[in-house]
Amino acid sequence: MTRKNLKKLEIRIVENTPIKKITYEEMKEYQEKHNKENWDIICEVMRKLSEM
């Protein structure tokens, strides 16, 4: 997955979160605070969901 696609994915996750609106910056902070491995798992799950 390219960097550009990852950025699109992040933005889509943010846009599709009606429960709590989070900004792109907050998403970035979350990424930095939490384990990179966990983030990779989230990305993998989201990618699989988007392919379905």
C-alpha distance matrix in Angstrom:
0.0 3.8 6.7 8.3 6.4 6.7 10.2 10.9 10.2 12.5 15.0 15.1 15.9 18.6 20.0 20.3 22.3 25.9 27.5 26.9 25.6 23.3 22.3 19.1 21.1 22.0 18.5 17.8 21.1 20.3 17.1 19.3 22.1 20.5 19.2 15.7 15.6 16.6 13.9 11.2 13.4 13.6 9.9 10.0 13.2 12.3 9.5 12.4 14.8 13.3 13.3 16.9
3.8 0.0 3.8 5.4 5.3 6.3 8.8 10.1 10.6 12.5 14.5 15.4 16.6 18.6 20.0 21.0 23.0 26.6 28.3 27.3 25.6 23.1 21.5 18.0 19.8 21.4 18.2 17.0 20.4 20.3 17.2 18.9 22.2 21.2 20.2 16.6 17.3 18.4 15.3 13.3 16.0 15.8 12.1 13.1 16.2 14.7 12.4 15.6 17.6 15.7 16.0 19.7
6.7 3.8 0.0 3.8 5.5 5.1 6.3 8.8 9.8 10.6 12.5 14.3 15.4 16.8 18.5 20.0 21.6 25.1 26.8 25.3 23.3 20.6 18.7 15.0 16.4 18.3 15.4 13.8 17.3 17.6 14.6 16.1 19.6 19.1 18.5 15.1 16.6 17.6 14.2 13.0 16.1 15.5 12.1 14.1 16.9 15.2 13.7 17.3 18.8 16.9 18.1 21.6
8.3 5.4 3.8 0.0 3.8 5.4 5.1 6.4 8.7 10.0 10.8 12.5 14.4 15.6 16.6 18.4 20.5 23.8 25.9 24.6 22.2 19.8 17.7 14.2 16.3 18.4 15.7 14.7 18.4 18.9 16.4 18.2 21.6 21.3 21.2 18.0 19.5 19.9 16.3 15.5 18.2 16.9 13.4 15.5 17.8 15.4 13.9 17.5 18.5 16.0 17.3 20.9
6.4 5.3 5.5 3.8 0.0 3.8 5.4 5.0 6.1 8.7 9.9 10.4 12.3 14.3 15.1 16.2 18.6 21.9 24.1 23.3 21.3 19.2 17.8 14.6 17.2 18.7 15.5 15.2 18.9 18.7 16.2 18.7 21.7 20.8 20.6 17.5 18.4 18.4 14.9 13.8 15.9 14.5 10.8 12.6 14.6 12.1 10.3 13.9 14.8 12.3 13.6 17.1
6.7 6.3 5.1 5.4 3.8 0.0 3.8 5.4 4.9 6.2 8.6 9.7 10.5 12.4 14.2 15.2 16.9 20.5 22.1 21.1 19.3 16.9 15.7 12.4 14.6 15.8 12.4 12.0 15.6 15.1 12.5 15.1 18.0 17.0 16.9 13.9 15.0 14.9 11.3 10.6 13.0 11.5 8.1 10.6 12.8 10.5 9.6 13.3 14.3 12.5 14.4 17.6
10.2 8.8 6.3 5.1 5.4 3.8 0.0 3.8 5.4 5.1 6.3 8.6 10.0 10.7 12.3 14.2 15.8 19.2 21.1 19.6 17.3 14.8 12.9 9.5 11.9 13.6 10.7 10.3 14.1 14.3 12.4 14.7 17.7 17.5 18.1 15.4 17.2 16.8 13.0 13.3 15.7 13.6 10.8 13.8 15.4 12.7 12.4 16.2 16.5 14.4 16.8 19.8
10.9 10.1 8.8 6.4 5.0 5.4 3.8 0.0 3.8 5.5 5.1 6.1 8.6 9.9 10.4 12.1 14.4 17.5 20.0 19.0 16.7 14.9 13.4 10.7 13.8 15.3 12.4 13.0 16.7 16.5 15.0 17.8 20.5 19.9 20.6 18.1 19.4 18.6 14.9 15.0 16.7 14.2 11.3 13.9 14.9 11.6 11.2 14.8 14.5 11.9 14.4 17.3
10.2 10.6 9.8 8.7 6.1 4.9 5.4 3.8 0.0 3.8 5.4 5.0 6.2 8.7 9.8 10.4 12.6 16.0 18.0 17.4 15.8 14.1 13.5 11.1 14.2 14.7 11.4 12.5 15.9 14.9 13.3 16.6 18.8 17.7 18.2 15.9 16.7 15.5 12.1 12.1 13.3 10.6 7.9 10.6 11.2 7.9 8.0 11.6 11.3 9.3 12.1 14.8
12.5 12.5 10.6 10.0 8.7 6.2 5.1 5.5 3.8 0.0 3.8 5.4 5.1 6.3 8.7 10.0 11.1 14.6 16.2 14.9 13.2 10.9 10.1 7.6 10.5 10.9 7.6 8.9 12.2 11.4 10.3 13.5 15.6 15.0 16.1 14.2 15.7 14.2 10.6 11.8 13.2 10.2 8.5 11.9 12.4 9.5 10.7 14.2 13.6 12.3 15.4 17.8
15.0 14.5 12.5 10.8 9.9 8.6 6.3 5.1 5.4 3.8 0.0 3.8 5.4 5.1 6.1 8.6 10.1 13.1 15.4 14.1 11.6 9.8 8.6 6.6 10.3 11.2 8.8 10.5 13.7 13.5 13.1 16.0 18.1 17.9 19.4 17.8 19.4 17.7 14.3 15.5 16.8 13.6 11.9 15.2 15.3 11.9 13.1 16.4 15.2 13.3 16.7 18.8
15.1 15.4 14.3 12.5 10.4 9.7 8.6 6.1 5.0 5.4 3.8 0.0 3.8 5.3 5.0 6.0 8.7 11.7 14.3 13.9 12.0 11.2 11.1 9.9 13.6 13.8 11.2 13.5 16.5 15.5 15.1 18.5 20.2 19.4 20.7 19.2 20.1 18.1 14.9 15.8 16.3 12.9 11.4 14.1 13.5 9.8 11.1 13.9 12.1 10.2 13.7 15.5
15.9 16.6 15.4 14.4 12.3 10.5 10.0 8.6 6.2 5.1 5.4 3.8 0.0 3.8 5.5 5.2 6.4 10.1 11.8 11.4 10.3 9.4 10.2 9.5 12.8 12.0 9.2 12.0 14.5 12.8 12.8 16.4 17.5 16.5 17.9 16.9 17.6 15.2 12.4 13.8 13.9 10.2 9.7 12.6 11.5 8.2 10.7 13.2 11.3 10.6 14.3 15.6
18.6 18.6 16.8 15.6 14.3 12.4 10.7 9.9 8.7 6.3 5.1 5.3 3.8 0.0 3.8 5.5 5.5 8.6 10.4 9.1 7.1 5.9 6.7 6.9 10.2 9.4 7.5 10.7 12.9 11.9 12.7 15.9 16.9 16.6 18.8 18.1 19.5 17.0 14.1 16.2 16.6 13.0 12.7 16.0 15.0 11.9 14.4 17.0 15.1 14.3 18.0 19.2
20.0 20.0 18.5 16.6 15.1 14.2 12.3 10.4 9.8 8.7 6.1 5.0 5.5 3.8 0.0 3.8 5.6 7.6 10.6 10.1 7.8 8.2 8.7 9.4 12.9 12.6 11.2 14.2 16.5 15.6 16.5 19.7 20.7 20.4 22.5 21.6 22.8 20.3 17.5 19.2 19.4 15.7 15.1 17.9 16.7 13.3 15.4 17.8 15.3 14.0 17.7 18.6
20.3 21.0 20.0 18.4 16.2 15.2 14.2 12.1 10.4 10.0 8.6 6.0 5.2 5.5 3.8 0.0 3.8 6.1 9.0 9.7 8.8 9.8 11.5 12.2 15.6 14.6 12.7 16.1 18.1 16.5 17.3 20.8 21.5 20.5 22.3 21.7 22.3 19.5 17.1 18.6 18.1 14.3 14.3 16.6 14.7 11.4 14.0 15.7 12.8 12.0 15.8 16.1
22.3 23.0 21.6 20.5 18.6 16.9 15.8 14.4 12.6 11.1 10.1 8.7 6.4 5.5 5.6 3.8 0.0 3.8 5.6 6.1 6.1 7.5 10.2 11.8 14.6 12.7 11.4 15.1 16.4 14.6 16.1 19.4 19.5 18.7 21.0 20.9 21.7 18.5 16.5 18.7 18.0 14.2 15.1 17.6 15.5 12.9 16.0 17.6 14.8 14.8 18.6 18.7
25.9 26.6 25.1 23.8 21.9 20.5 19.2 17.5 16.0 14.6 13.1 11.7 10.1 8.6 7.6 6.1 3.8 0.0 3.8 5.6 6.0 9.0 11.9 14.3 16.8 15.0 14.4 18.1 19.1 17.4 19.4 22.6 22.3 21.8 24.2 24.5 25.3 22.0 20.2 22.5 21.6 17.8 18.8 21.2 18.8 16.3 19.4 20.7 17.5 17.5 21.2 20.9
27.5 28.3 26.8 25.9 24.1 22.1 21.1 20.0 18.0 16.2 15.4 14.3 11.8 10.4 10.6 9.0 5.6 3.8 0.0 3.8 6.6 9.4 12.9 15.5 17.4 14.8 14.6 18.4 18.6 16.6 19.0 21.9 21.1 20.5 23.1 23.9 24.6 21.1 19.8 22.5 21.3 17.7 19.4 21.8 19.2 17.3 20.8 21.8 18.8 19.5 23.1 22.6
26.9 27.3 25.3 24.6 23.3 21.1 19.6 19.0 17.4 14.9 14.1 13.9 11.4 9.1 10.1 9.7 6.1 5.6 3.8 0.0 3.8 6.1 9.8 12.7 14.1 11.4 11.9 15.5 15.5 13.9 16.6 19.3 18.5 18.4 21.4 22.3 23.5 20.2 18.7 21.7 21.1 17.5 19.1 21.9 19.9 17.9 21.3 22.9 20.3 20.7 24.4 24.5
25.6 25.6 23.3 22.2 21.3 19.3 17.3 16.7 15.8 13.2 11.6 12.0 10.3 7.1 7.8 8.8 6.1 6.0 6.6 3.8 0.0 3.8 6.7 9.9 11.7 9.8 10.4 14.0 14.5 13.6 16.1 18.7 18.5 18.9 21.9 22.3 23.9 20.9 18.8 21.7 21.7 18.0 18.8 22.0 20.4 17.9 20.9 23.0 20.5 20.2 24.1 24.6
23.3 23.1 20.6 19.8 19.2 16.9 14.8 14.9 14.1 10.9 9.8 11.2 9.4 5.9 8.2 9.8 7.5 9.0 9.4 6.1 3.8 0.0 3.8 6.7 8.1 6.1 6.8 10.2 10.8 10.3 12.7 15.1 15.2 15.9 18.9 19.2 21.1 18.5 16.1 19.1 19.6 16.1 16.8 20.3 19.3 16.8 19.7 22.2 20.2 19.9 23.7 24.7
22.3 21.5 18.7 17.7 17.8 15.7 12.9 13.4 13.5 10.1 8.6 11.1 10.2 6.7 8.7 11.5 10.2 11.9 12.9 9.8 6.7 3.8 0.0 3.8 5.3 5.2 6.3 8.7 9.9 10.6 12.5 14.5 15.4 16.6 19.5 19.2 21.6 19.5 16.7 19.5 20.6 17.3 17.3 21.0 20.6 17.9 20.2 23.2 21.6 20.7 24.3 25.8
19.1 18.0 15.0 14.2 14.6 12.4 9.5 10.7 11.1 7.6 6.6 9.9 9.5 6.9 9.4 12.2 11.8 14.3 15.5 12.7 9.9 6.7 3.8 0.0 3.8 5.5 5.0 6.3 8.7 9.8 10.6 12.5 14.3 15.4 17.8 17.0 19.6 17.9 14.7 17.1 18.8 15.8 15.2 18.9 19.1 16.4 18.2 21.5 20.5 19.3 22.7 24.7
21.1 19.8 16.4 16.3 17.2 14.6 11.9 13.8 14.2 10.5 10.3 13.6 12.8 10.2 12.9 15.6 14.6 16.8 17.4 14.1 11.7 8.1 5.3 3.8 0.0 3.8 5.3 5.0 6.2 8.6 9.8 10.6 12.3 14.2 17.0 16.5 19.6 18.2 15.3 18.0 20.0 17.4 17.1 20.9 21.4 19.1 21.0 24.3 23.5 22.6 25.9 27.9
22.0 21.4 18.3 18.4 18.7 15.8 13.6 15.3 14.7 10.9 11.2 13.8 12.0 9.4 12.6 14.6 12.7 15.0 14.8 11.4 9.8 6.1 5.2 5.5 3.8 0.0 3.8 5.3 5.0 6.1 8.5 9.8 10.4 12.1 15.2 15.5 18.3 16.4 13.9 17.2 18.6 15.8 16.3 20.0 20.0 18.1 20.6 23.5 22.5 22.2 25.6 27.3
18.5 18.2 15.4 15.7 15.5 12.4 10.7 12.4 11.4 7.6 8.8 11.2 9.2 7.5 11.2 12.7 11.4 14.4 14.6 11.9 10.4 6.8 6.3 5.0 5.3 3.8 0.0 3.8 5.5 5.0 6.2 8.8 9.9 10.6 13.2 12.9 15.4 13.5 10.7 13.7 15.2 12.3 12.6 16.3 16.5 14.6 16.9 19.9 19.1 18.8 22.1 23.9
17.8 17.0 13.8 14.7 15.2 12.0 10.3 13.0 12.5 8.9 10.5 13.5 12.0 10.7 14.2 16.1 15.1 18.1 18.4 15.5 14.0 10.2 8.7 6.3 5.0 5.3 3.8 0.0 3.8 5.4 5.0 6.3 8.7 10.0 12.3 11.5 14.7 13.6 10.7 13.4 15.7 13.6 13.4 17.1 18.0 16.4 18.1 21.3 21.2 20.7 23.7 25.9
21.1 20.4 17.3 18.4 18.9 15.6 14.1 16.7 15.9 12.2 13.7 16.5 14.5 12.9 16.5 18.1 16.4 19.1 18.6 15.5 14.5 10.8 9.9 8.7 6.2 5.0 5.5 3.8 0.0 3.8 5.3 5.1 6.1 8.5 11.5 11.9 15.1 13.9 11.8 15.1 17.1 15.2 15.7 19.3 20.0 18.8 20.9 23.9 23.6 23.6 26.7 28.6
20.3 20.3 17.6 18.9 18.7 15.1 14.3 16.5 14.9 11.4 13.5 15.5 12.8 11.9 15.6 16.5 14.6 17.4 16.6 13.9 13.6 10.3 10.6 9.8 8.6 6.1 5.0 5.4 3.8 0.0 3.8 5.5 5.2 6.0 9.3 10.1 12.8 10.9 9.2 12.8 14.2 12.2 13.4 16.8 17.1 16.3 18.8 21.3 21.0 21.5 24.5 26.1
17.1 17.2 14.6 16.4 16.2 12.5 12.4 15.0 13.3 10.3 13.1 15.1 12.8 12.7 16.5 17.3 16.1 19.4 19.0 16.6 16.1 12.7 12.5 10.6 9.8 8.5 6.2 5.0 5.3 3.8 0.0 3.8 5.5 5.4 7.3 7.0 10.0 8.9 6.5 9.8 11.9 10.5 11.1 14.4 15.4 14.8 16.8 19.5 19.8 20.2 22.9 24.8
19.3 18.9 16.1 18.2 18.7 15.1 14.7 17.8 16.6 13.5 16.0 18.5 16.4 15.9 19.7 20.8 19.4 22.6 21.9 19.3 18.7 15.1 14.5 12.5 10.6 9.8 8.8 6.3 5.1 5.5 3.8 0.0 3.8 5.6 7.5 7.6 11.2 11.0 9.3 12.2 14.6 13.9 14.4 17.5 18.9 18.5 20.2 22.9 23.4 23.8 26.3 28.4
22.1 22.2 19.6 21.6 21.7 18.0 17.7 20.5 18.8 15.6 18.1 20.2 17.5 16.9 20.7 21.5 19.5 22.3 21.1 18.5 18.5 15.2 15.4 14.3 12.3 10.4 9.9 8.7 6.1 5.2 5.5 3.8 0.0 3.8 6.8 8.7 11.7 10.8 10.3 13.6 15.2 14.5 15.9 18.8 19.6 19.6 21.8 24.2 24.4 25.2 27.9 29.6
20.5 21.2 19.1 21.3 20.8 17.0 17.5 19.9 17.7 15.0 17.9 19.4 16.5 16.6 20.4 20.5 18.7 21.8 20.5 18.4 18.9 15.9 16.6 15.4 14.2 12.1 10.6 10.0 8.5 6.0 5.4 5.6 3.8 0.0 3.7 6.3 8.5 7.2 7.4 10.8 11.9 11.5 13.4 15.9 16.6 17.1 19.4 21.4 21.8 23.0 25.5 27.0
19.2 20.2 18.5 21.2 20.6 16.9 18.1 20.6 18.2 16.1 19.4 20.7 17.9 18.8 22.5 22.3 21.0 24.2 23.1 21.4 21.9 18.9 19.5 17.8 17.0 15.2 13.2 12.3 11.5 9.3 7.3 7.5 6.8 3.7 0.0 3.8 5.3 5.4 6.6 8.9 10.2 11.0 12.7 14.6 15.8 16.9 18.7 20.5 21.5 22.9 24.8 26.5
15.7 16.6 15.1 18.0 17.5 13.9 15.4 18.1 15.9 14.2 17.8 19.2 16.9 18.1 21.6 21.7 20.9 24.5 23.9 22.3 22.3 19.2 19.2 17.0 16.5 15.5 12.9 11.5 11.9 10.1 7.0 7.6 8.7 6.3 3.8 0.0 3.8 5.4 5.0 6.3 8.8 9.9 10.5 12.4 14.4 15.3 16.4 18.5 20.0 20.9 22.7 24.7
15.6 17.3 16.6 19.5 18.4 15.0 17.2 19.4 16.7 15.7 19.4 20.1 17.6 19.5 22.8 22.3 21.7 25.3 24.6 23.5 23.9 21.1 21.6 19.6 19.6 18.3 15.4 14.7 15.1 12.8 10.0 11.2 11.7 8.5 5.3 3.8 0.0 3.8 5.4 5.1 6.4 8.8 9.9 10.6 12.5 14.3 15.3 16.8 18.5 20.0 21.3 23.1
16.6 18.4 17.6 19.9 18.4 14.9 16.8 18.6 15.5 14.2 17.7 18.1 15.2 17.0 20.3 19.5 18.5 22.0 21.1 20.2 20.9 18.5 19.5 17.9 18.2 16.4 13.5 13.6 13.9 10.9 8.9 11.0 10.8 7.2 5.4 5.4 3.8 0.0 3.8 5.4 5.1 6.3 8.7 9.9 10.7 12.4 14.2 15.5 16.6 18.4 20.2 21.5
13.9 15.3 14.2 16.3 14.9 11.3 13.0 14.9 12.1 10.6 14.3 14.9 12.4 14.1 17.5 17.1 16.5 20.2 19.8 18.7 18.8 16.1 16.7 14.7 15.3 13.9 10.7 10.7 11.8 9.2 6.5 9.3 10.3 7.4 6.6 5.0 5.4 3.8 0.0 3.8 5.4 5.0 6.2 8.6 9.9 10.5 12.2 14.3 15.2 16.3 18.4 20.2
11.2 13.3 13.0 15.5 13.8 10.6 13.3 15.0 12.1 11.8 15.5 15.8 13.8 16.2 19.2 18.6 18.7 22.5 22.5 21.7 21.7 19.1 19.5 17.1 18.0 17.2 13.7 13.4 15.1 12.8 9.8 12.2 13.6 10.8 8.9 6.3 5.1 5.4 3.8 0.0 3.8 5.4 5.1 6.1 8.6 9.9 10.4 12.4 14.2 15.2 16.6 18.7
13.4 16.0 16.1 18.2 15.9 13.0 15.7 16.7 13.3 13.2 16.8 16.3 13.9 16.6 19.4 18.1 18.0 21.6 21.3 21.1 21.7 19.6 20.6 18.8 20.0 18.6 15.2 15.7 17.1 14.2 11.9 14.6 15.2 11.9 10.2 8.8 6.4 5.1 5.4 3.8 0.0 3.8 5.4 5.0 6.2 8.6 9.8 10.7 12.3 14.2 15.5 16.9
13.6 15.8 15.5 16.9 14.5 11.5 13.6 14.2 10.6 10.2 13.6 12.9 10.2 13.0 15.7 14.3 14.2 17.8 17.7 17.5 18.0 16.1 17.3 15.8 17.4 15.8 12.3 13.6 15.2 12.2 10.5 13.9 14.5 11.5 11.0 9.9 8.8 6.3 5.0 5.4 3.8 0.0 3.8 5.4 5.2 6.1 8.5 10.0 10.5 12.2 14.3 15.6
9.9 12.1 12.1 13.4 10.8 8.1 10.8 11.3 7.9 8.5 11.9 11.4 9.7 12.7 15.1 14.3 15.1 18.8 19.4 19.1 18.8 16.8 17.3 15.2 17.1 16.3 12.6 13.4 15.7 13.4 11.1 14.4 15.9 13.4 12.7 10.5 9.9 8.7 6.2 5.1 5.4 3.8 0.0 3.8 5.5 5.1 6.0 8.6 9.8 10.4 12.3 14.4
10.0 13.1 14.1 15.5 12.6 10.6 13.8 13.9 10.6 11.9 15.2 14.1 12.6 16.0 17.9 16.6 17.6 21.2 21.8 21.9 22.0 20.3 21.0 18.9 20.9 20.0 16.3 17.1 19.3 16.8 14.4 17.5 18.8 15.9 14.6 12.4 10.6 9.9 8.6 6.1 5.0 5.4 3.8 0.0 3.8 5.5 5.1 6.3 8.6 10.0 10.8 12.7
13.2 16.2 16.9 17.8 14.6 12.8 15.4 14.9 11.2 12.4 15.3 13.5 11.5 15.0 16.7 14.7 15.5 18.8 19.2 19.9 20.4 19.3 20.6 19.1 21.4 20.0 16.5 18.0 20.0 17.1 15.4 18.9 19.6 16.6 15.8 14.4 12.5 10.7 9.9 8.6 6.2 5.2 5.5 3.8 0.0 3.8 5.4 5.2 6.2 8.6 10.0 10.9
12.3 14.7 15.2 15.4 12.1 10.5 12.7 11.6 7.9 9.5 11.9 9.8 8.2 11.9 13.3 11.4 12.9 16.3 17.3 17.9 17.9 16.8 17.9 16.4 19.1 18.1 14.6 16.4 18.8 16.3 14.8 18.5 19.6 17.1 16.9 15.3 14.3 12.4 10.5 9.9 8.6 6.1 5.1 5.5 3.8 0.0 3.8 5.4 5.0 6.1 8.6 10.0
9.5 12.4 13.7 13.9 10.3 9.6 12.4 11.2 8.0 10.7 13.1 11.1 10.7 14.4 15.4 14.0 16.0 19.4 20.8 21.3 20.9 19.7 20.2 18.2 21.0 20.6 16.9 18.1 20.9 18.8 16.8 20.2 21.8 19.4 18.7 16.4 15.3 14.2 12.2 10.4 9.8 8.5 6.0 5.1 5.4 3.8 0.0 3.8 5.4 5.2 6.3 8.9
12.4 15.6 17.3 17.5 13.9 13.3 16.2 14.8 11.6 14.2 16.4 13.9 13.2 17.0 17.8 15.7 17.6 20.7 21.8 22.9 23.0 22.2 23.2 21.5 24.3 23.5 19.9 21.3 23.9 21.3 19.5 22.9 24.2 21.4 20.5 18.5 16.8 15.5 14.3 12.4 10.7 10.0 8.6 6.3 5.2 5.4 3.8 0.0 3.8 5.5 5.2 6.5
14.8 17.6 18.8 18.5 14.8 14.3 16.5 14.5 11.3 13.6 15.2 12.1 11.3 15.1 15.3 12.8 14.8 17.5 18.8 20.3 20.5 20.2 21.6 20.5 23.5 22.5 19.1 21.2 23.6 21.0 19.8 23.4 24.4 21.8 21.5 20.0 18.5 16.6 15.2 14.2 12.3 10.5 9.8 8.6 6.2 5.0 5.4 3.8 0.0 3.8 5.4 5.3
13.3 15.7 16.9 16.0 12.3 12.5 14.4 11.9 9.3 12.3 13.3 10.2 10.6 14.3 14.0 12.0 14.8 17.5 19.5 20.7 20.2 19.9 20.7 19.3 22.6 22.2 18.8 20.7 23.6 21.5 20.2 23.8 25.2 23.0 22.9 20.9 20.0 18.4 16.3 15.2 14.2 12.2 10.4 10.0 8.6 6.1 5.2 5.5 3.8 0.0 3.8 5.5
13.3 16.0 18.1 17.3 13.6 14.4 16.8 14.4 12.1 15.4 16.7 13.7 14.3 18.0 17.7 15.8 18.6 21.2 23.1 24.4 24.1 23.7 24.3 22.7 25.9 25.6 22.1 23.7 26.7 24.5 22.9 26.3 27.9 25.5 24.8 22.7 21.3 20.2 18.4 16.6 15.5 14.3 12.3 10.8 10.0 8.6 6.3 5.2 5.4 3.8 0.0 3.8
16.9 19.7 21.6 20.9 17.1 17.6 19.8 17.3 14.8 17.8 18.8 15.5 15.6 19.2 18.6 16.1 18.7 20.9 22.6 24.5 24.6 24.7 25.8 24.7 27.9 27.3 23.9 25.9 28.6 26.1 24.8 28.4 29.6 27.0 26.5 24.7 23.1 21.5 20.2 18.7 16.9 15.6 14.4 12.7 10.9 10.0 8.9 6.5 5.3 5.5 3.8 0.0
